[in-house]
Amino acid sequence: MDTHTTMENGSNTPSSQEIDEGESSPEDTIDAPPGLEEHVKATIDELKEVNLGTVEYPRPTYVNTLLTPAEEVEYIALLTEFRDAFAWTYTEMTGLDPKVVVHHLAMKKSARPVKQGQRRFRPELVPTTEEEVNRLINAGFIREVLYPTYL
């Protein structure tokens, strides 16, 4: 359904006085051309995986497929030069400030404790979850904390 606004001057375009008075400009009210609505493109470009490491120790990252070959070579060279600034495993993330990354449960002193029910995972996810948690523990990235039984 098309809606058209007729301005005080009788035309479809506002006068400079109408624009100055806070009226919206025609750019705000014109429908988008059909070409913009058809063939909607993805908002994220396709990516290409590149290895910044070796075959034994891969360090995968991604670059845009729309880069020219010269740009791609330049970006990969830059990323390779500074690959020590990236972390691919938990053990490479040393020096994280605990004030920023440690989770604490804040409890009100006046709150009545309530024991929560045990949460259950889908059985097929249990081995994957245990493996990931063990990797985090072995890397020293997380540790077990004992809280009161009512949490």
KAZIVEN-V197584 format. One record per residue. N is the residue number from 1. OMEGA is omega in radians with two decimals (999 if undefined). D_LAST is the distance of its C-alpha to the last C-alpha in whole Angstrom. Layout:
# KAZIVEN-V197584
N | OMEGA | D_LAST
N | OMEGA | D_LAST
This chain:
# KAZIVEN-V197584
1 | 3.13 | 57
2 | 3.05 | 58
3 | 3.14 | 58
4 | 3.12 | 61
5 | 3.06 | 61
6 | -3.10 | 64
7 | -3.13 | 65
8 | -3.11 | 67
9 | 3.07 | 70
10 | 3.14 | 70
11 | 3.09 | 69
12 | 3.11 | 65
13 | -3.10 | 65
14 | 3.06 | 64
15 | 3.12 | 66
16 | 3.11 | 65
17 | 3.13 | 65
18 | 3.10 | 62
19 | 3.14 | 60
20 | -3.11 | 61
21 | 3.07 | 59
22 | 3.08 | 56
23 | 3.12 | 57
24 | -3.14 | 55
25 | -3.11 | 57
26 | 3.13 | 59
27 | -3.13 | 56
28 | -2.99 | 53
29 | -3.11 | 55
30 | 3.10 | 57
31 | 3.10 | 55
32 | 3.10 | 54
33 | -3.12 | 57
34 | 3.14 | 56
35 | 3.11 | 56
36 | -3.12 | 53
37 | 3.13 | 51
38 | 3.08 | 53
39 | -3.12 | 52
40 | -3.13 | 48
41 | 3.08 | 47
42 | -3.13 | 44
43 | 3.13 | 43
44 | 3.12 | 42
45 | 3.07 | 44
46 | -3.09 | 45
47 | 3.11 | 43
48 | -3.13 | 45
49 | 3.05 | 43
50 | -3.12 | 45
51 | 3.12 | 44
52 | -3.12 | 44
53 | 3.12 | 43
54 | 3.11 | 45
55 | -3.13 | 46
56 | -3.12 | 44
57 | -3.10 | 41
58 | 3.08 | 41
59 | -3.04 | 39
60 | 2.98 | 40
61 | -3.02 | 40
62 | 3.04 | 41
63 | -3.11 | 44
64 | 3.12 | 46
65 | -3.13 | 49
66 | 3.10 | 51
67 | 3.01 | 51
68 | 3.12 | 55
69 | 3.13 | 56
70 | 3.12 | 56
71 | -3.14 | 53
72 | 3.12 | 51
73 | -3.12 | 53
74 | 3.13 | 52
75 | -3.12 | 49
76 | 3.10 | 48
77 | 3.13 | 50
78 | 3.13 | 48
79 | 3.12 | 45
80 | 3.14 | 46
81 | -3.07 | 47
82 | -3.09 | 44
83 | 3.10 | 42
84 | 3.10 | 40
85 | -3.12 | 38
86 | 3.09 | 36
87 | 3.11 | 33
88 | 3.11 | 33
89 | -3.13 | 31
90 | -3.11 | 28
91 | 3.11 | 30
92 | -3.10 | 32
93 | -3.14 | 30
94 | 3.05 | 30
95 | 3.08 | 30
96 | -3.11 | 27
97 | -3.14 | 26
98 | 3.12 | 22
99 | -3.11 | 22
100 | -2.95 | 23
101 | -3.11 | 21
102 | 3.12 | 18
103 | 3.08 | 15
104 | 3.05 | 12
105 | 3.12 | 9
106 | -3.12 | 11
107 | 3.07 | 10
108 | -3.14 | 13
109 | -3.10 | 14
110 | -3.10 | 15
111 | 3.11 | 12
112 | -3.11 | 11
113 | 3.11 | 8
114 | 3.12 | 7
115 | -3.14 | 6
116 | 3.08 | 6
117 | 3.14 | 9
118 | 3.10 | 10
119 | -3.11 | 12
120 | 3.08 | 16
121 | 3.03 | 18
122 | -3.05 | 22
123 | -3.11 | 24
124 | 3.12 | 26
125 | -3.07 | 24
126 | 3.14 | 22
127 | 3.13 | 25
128 | 3.13 | 25
129 | 3.13 | 21
130 | 3.13 | 21
131 | -3.12 | 24
132 | 3.12 | 23
133 | 3.11 | 20
134 | 3.07 | 22
135 | 3.13 | 25
136 | 3.13 | 22
137 | -3.13 | 21
138 | 3.12 | 25
139 | -3.11 | 26
140 | -3.09 | 24
141 | 3.07 | 22
142 | 3.05 | 19
143 | -3.14 | 17
144 | 3.09 | 14
145 | 3.14 | 12
146 | 3.10 | 10
147 | 3.07 | 7
148 | -3.05 | 6
149 | -3.07 | 6
150 | 3.08 | 4
151 | 999 | 0
